[in-house]
Amino acid sequence: MKYLYLGVAIVAEVIATSAMKQSDGFSKLSWSLITALGYVIAFYFLSLTLKTIPTGLAYAIWSGAGIVLISLVAWMFQGQRLDTPAIVGMALIVAGVVIMNTLSKSSAH
C-alpha cells in the first residue's frame, strides 16, 4: 500500500501542477479549484506514505517522478519543448531515484 499511496500523491501533484498552469495565475476558478484539490490530495497521500517510507526516499521518488511526468504532460499538452539536455537531465534524475531505491541502506526495501 505504501507505494500505491505514493503513486496517488505523485499523480495528484502532477494534475495539480498542470491545472495551475491552466489557472492563468489563479484567475480561472475551475482550474484553481482543481489545483487546490490536487495539492490537498497529494499532501494527504504523501503523509500516509511517510508513515512507512523514509522521508528522503519518499521525497526523492515523488519529486523525481513528478519532474518527469510534469515535463511529459507539458510537452504533450502545453507545447513545452524538451531538448536533449532536458531529456538527459531527467534520465539522470530517474537513475538517481532507482539507485537510491535499490542500493541505498536508507531505502525501505
Backbone bond lengths (Angstrom), bond angles and torsions (degrees), N, CA, C in turn:
res aa  C-N    CA-C-N  psi(-1)  N-CA   C-N-CA  omega(-1)  CA-C   N-CA-C  phi
1 M - - - 1.452 - - 1.527 112.13 -
2 K 1.339 116.89 -29.62 1.465 118.81 -175.18 1.528 112.25 -61.56
3 Y 1.319 117.32 -38.28 1.461 119.21 179.02 1.528 111.68 -78.96
4 L 1.317 118.01 -26.40 1.458 120.85 173.06 1.528 109.32 -64.94
5 Y 1.343 116.67 -45.77 1.464 120.84 176.71 1.528 110.95 -59.32
6 L 1.311 116.17 -43.33 1.459 119.79 179.15 1.529 110.60 -64.54
7 G 1.311 117.42 -39.68 1.460 121.17 177.40 1.522 111.83 -62.47
8 V 1.332 117.38 -42.23 1.467 120.99 176.98 1.528 109.71 -62.81
9 A 1.330 116.75 -42.36 1.470 120.63 178.80 1.527 110.97 -60.82
10 I 1.303 116.61 -42.39 1.471 121.07 -179.56 1.526 110.85 -65.32
11 V 1.323 116.90 -48.48 1.467 120.70 -179.00 1.530 110.51 -62.60
12 A 1.330 117.31 -42.55 1.462 120.50 179.14 1.526 111.30 -63.21
13 E 1.323 116.80 -38.72 1.467 120.44 178.64 1.522 111.02 -67.67
14 V 1.305 117.69 -38.95 1.467 121.48 177.95 1.528 110.14 -65.03
15 I 1.315 117.03 -43.55 1.465 120.57 177.19 1.517 110.36 -62.49
16 A 1.328 116.97 -45.39 1.465 121.04 -178.86 1.522 111.78 -62.77
17 T 1.308 117.22 -43.79 1.459 120.30 -179.40 1.525 111.13 -67.72
18 S 1.323 117.00 -39.44 1.457 120.47 176.58 1.522 110.70 -64.40
19 A 1.321 117.42 -40.98 1.460 121.46 178.13 1.528 111.09 -66.66
20 M 1.329 116.86 -32.63 1.461 119.91 178.67 1.526 110.49 -61.03
21 K 1.317 116.69 -41.29 1.466 120.88 176.58 1.524 109.69 -60.07
22 Q 1.323 116.00 -44.14 1.461 120.77 -178.80 1.529 112.59 -70.56
23 S 1.341 117.57 -21.32 1.464 120.42 -177.43 1.526 112.60 -71.37
24 D 1.329 116.46 -12.18 1.464 121.73 177.61 1.536 111.08 53.89
25 G 1.340 114.03 59.11 1.467 119.43 179.48 1.518 112.61 70.06
26 F 1.307 117.46 33.60 1.464 125.19 -178.01 1.529 112.22 61.03
27 S 1.316 117.11 29.60 1.459 120.51 177.84 1.532 112.08 -93.26
28 K 1.317 117.47 -10.16 1.465 121.69 177.78 1.528 108.10 -112.10
29 L 1.335 115.57 113.04 1.460 121.98 -170.75 1.524 113.55 -56.96
30 S 1.325 118.32 -48.94 1.464 119.60 -174.88 1.528 111.53 -61.80
31 W 1.326 116.80 -44.64 1.467 119.75 178.95 1.529 110.80 -67.85
32 S 1.313 117.70 -33.77 1.472 121.39 177.87 1.524 110.77 -65.78
33 L 1.331 116.62 -40.38 1.462 120.18 177.89 1.524 111.67 -67.12
34 I 1.332 117.27 -39.75 1.466 120.76 176.51 1.531 109.35 -61.74
35 T 1.325 116.58 -40.96 1.467 120.76 178.05 1.519 111.00 -59.46
36 A 1.326 116.30 -51.54 1.468 120.80 -177.96 1.527 111.31 -62.07
37 L 1.327 117.22 -46.60 1.458 120.75 -179.87 1.528 110.89 -63.47
38 G 1.323 116.53 -41.39 1.467 119.85 178.76 1.514 112.65 -60.45
39 Y 1.330 116.45 -42.46 1.463 118.74 179.18 1.522 112.31 -70.10
40 V 1.328 117.95 -35.84 1.471 120.03 175.80 1.519 109.79 -60.93
41 I 1.326 116.57 -46.79 1.470 120.82 178.73 1.527 110.40 -63.09
42 A 1.329 117.21 -44.29 1.466 120.95 -178.61 1.524 111.17 -59.76
43 F 1.324 116.72 -48.48 1.464 118.96 -177.86 1.523 112.30 -70.62
44 Y 1.327 117.64 -32.95 1.458 119.46 176.53 1.532 110.44 -63.04
45 F 1.328 116.58 -49.16 1.464 119.12 -178.72 1.523 111.97 -70.71
46 L 1.325 117.75 -30.97 1.465 119.01 173.29 1.525 109.93 -64.20
47 S 1.323 117.35 -39.33 1.471 119.63 178.72 1.527 111.15 -63.56
48 L 1.330 117.62 -36.68 1.470 120.13 175.74 1.525 110.83 -65.97
49 T 1.317 115.80 -39.24 1.462 121.17 179.08 1.521 110.88 -61.26
50 L 1.326 116.48 -40.15 1.464 120.68 -175.11 1.526 113.18 -69.20
51 K 1.323 117.36 -8.70 1.463 119.84 174.17 1.530 111.31 -70.52
52 T 1.349 116.83 -25.11 1.460 119.62 -173.32 1.526 114.81 -127.45
53 I 1.326 117.98 -14.89 1.464 121.22 179.64 1.523 107.96 -116.88
54 P 1.326 118.93 133.86 1.469 120.65 178.54 1.530 111.48 -54.28
55 T 1.319 116.04 142.74 1.460 122.35 -174.40 1.527 112.84 -54.48
56 G 1.331 117.06 -48.53 1.466 120.12 -177.51 1.509 112.46 -61.10
57 L 1.307 117.03 -41.44 1.465 121.26 179.77 1.523 110.85 -69.18
58 A 1.322 116.78 -46.46 1.468 120.00 180.00 1.521 110.36 -60.41
59 Y 1.323 116.97 -43.14 1.454 119.58 -178.57 1.528 111.33 -69.25
60 A 1.315 116.93 -35.75 1.470 119.82 176.96 1.521 110.58 -62.40
61 I 1.306 116.85 -44.28 1.464 120.30 179.00 1.527 110.00 -66.38
62 W 1.328 116.39 -45.50 1.468 121.31 -178.19 1.526 110.98 -61.41
63 S 1.308 115.66 -50.07 1.469 118.10 -176.79 1.526 111.49 -71.23
64 G 1.324 117.74 -39.93 1.466 120.59 179.36 1.513 111.81 -63.19
65 A 1.320 116.54 -49.20 1.471 120.11 178.69 1.518 110.18 -65.12
66 G 1.327 116.12 -38.10 1.461 120.21 179.30 1.518 112.50 -62.11
67 I 1.325 116.90 -43.74 1.465 121.00 178.91 1.521 110.73 -59.71
68 V 1.303 116.16 -47.77 1.463 120.31 -178.45 1.527 110.81 -65.76
69 L 1.320 117.21 -47.06 1.465 119.77 -177.47 1.523 112.13 -67.08
70 I 1.330 117.33 -42.26 1.473 120.20 177.84 1.517 110.00 -61.31
71 S 1.315 117.05 -42.30 1.466 120.24 178.88 1.521 111.50 -62.66
72 L 1.326 116.53 -40.55 1.467 120.02 178.16 1.527 111.75 -66.74
73 V 1.327 116.97 -42.45 1.462 120.57 177.84 1.526 109.94 -62.95
74 A 1.324 116.75 -44.90 1.471 120.45 179.60 1.526 110.98 -63.33
75 W 1.305 116.90 -36.89 1.473 121.14 178.04 1.529 110.52 -67.79
76 M 1.330 116.95 -45.00 1.460 121.29 -174.85 1.529 112.89 -75.07
77 F 1.344 117.37 -37.83 1.455 120.03 -169.38 1.528 115.18 -117.44
78 Q 1.327 117.76 -15.55 1.461 119.49 -174.34 1.527 112.99 -121.57
79 G 1.314 117.31 7.47 1.451 121.04 174.68 1.514 116.14 75.86
80 Q 1.337 117.93 14.41 1.467 120.49 177.42 1.516 109.44 -71.64
81 R 1.316 116.36 137.10 1.466 120.61 178.27 1.526 108.79 -96.10
82 L 1.312 115.52 137.64 1.463 121.91 177.20 1.525 107.69 -112.42
83 D 1.333 116.06 112.71 1.459 119.35 178.38 1.533 109.57 -90.52
84 T 1.305 115.44 176.96 1.464 120.85 -176.78 1.524 112.94 -58.19
85 P 1.344 120.03 -46.57 1.470 118.50 178.12 1.533 112.94 -59.67
86 A 1.330 117.63 -36.65 1.462 120.19 177.97 1.524 111.01 -64.27
87 I 1.313 116.11 -43.51 1.467 120.56 -179.76 1.529 110.68 -66.39
88 V 1.329 117.01 -42.81 1.470 120.64 177.56 1.528 110.07 -62.57
89 G 1.317 116.70 -43.16 1.464 120.39 178.70 1.519 112.07 -60.02
90 M 1.318 116.82 -43.73 1.465 119.98 178.38 1.524 111.14 -66.36
91 A 1.323 117.38 -36.68 1.466 120.29 176.71 1.524 110.58 -62.85
92 L 1.324 116.74 -38.83 1.471 120.31 177.48 1.523 111.44 -66.09
93 I 1.329 116.83 -38.19 1.463 120.14 176.58 1.524 110.21 -62.29
94 V 1.314 117.04 -46.46 1.466 121.00 178.92 1.521 110.26 -61.83
95 A 1.329 117.01 -42.59 1.469 120.26 178.11 1.516 110.83 -61.02
96 G 1.308 117.23 -41.02 1.463 120.69 178.53 1.518 112.38 -62.84
97 V 1.316 117.04 -41.95 1.463 120.82 178.47 1.523 110.13 -65.86
98 V 1.327 117.83 -41.62 1.463 120.98 177.98 1.524 110.70 -62.50
99 I 1.323 117.10 -44.02 1.469 120.63 178.99 1.524 110.65 -61.91
100 M 1.335 116.84 -45.49 1.472 119.54 178.22 1.518 111.28 -59.64
101 N 1.323 115.89 -42.59 1.455 120.35 -174.42 1.525 112.78 -74.17
102 T 1.315 118.21 -29.62 1.461 119.77 -175.65 1.523 113.98 -101.14
103 L 1.324 118.29 -29.95 1.461 120.27 -173.26 1.519 115.10 -110.92
104 S 1.310 117.92 -23.43 1.461 120.88 -174.83 1.517 111.54 -73.57
105 K 1.312 116.18 140.51 1.467 121.22 175.33 1.524 111.45 -75.42
106 S 1.336 117.29 -15.29 1.462 120.24 177.22 1.530 111.70 -82.76
107 S 1.327 116.36 -3.41 1.454 121.76 -179.51 1.526 110.62 -72.21
108 A 1.316 114.98 159.98 1.477 120.48 -177.90 1.525 112.34 -97.04
109 H 1.347 118.97 32.32 1.467 119.22 -179.40 1.507 112.34 -95.48
